[in-house]
Each structure stands twice: as structure tokens, then as C-alpha cells.
């Protein structure tokens, strides 16, 4: 049996973006790798100096994904 690979380039329901790769060799050994990439959101700058009571309203829609 020759070496086989399974690769998933995009995963849903992961914070950021994710990929999964599975390698199987001829002896039946498996190696799996999960990579999750989360880009910086850069919203911290406009929160500096604000009162903590303002933060939920200012950040409420930052992490909402488009559906």
C-alpha cells in the first residue's frame, strides 16, 4: 500500500481559519495536523481610554460572522 494523504483546506466553525491534513503510510501509521490561523483584528486601539461599561457595545459585532 502506498502512502495516502487527506487534506481539508477550509474548516467551518473554527475561530479564525483552519486546515486539517492526515497522512497515512504503508505501515498504517497516521500523522494528523490541525492548523488554525487567526488574523489580528486590530480593534484594541479604539478601546484604549474608554470606560469598561462602553466595551460590550463597541465590540458586540466584531466577532459576528456573515451568514
Secondary structure, DSSP 8 states (H G I E B T S, - for coil): ---EEEEE---SSSSSEEEEEEEE-TTS-EEEEEEEE------GGGGTT--HHHHHHHHTTTT----
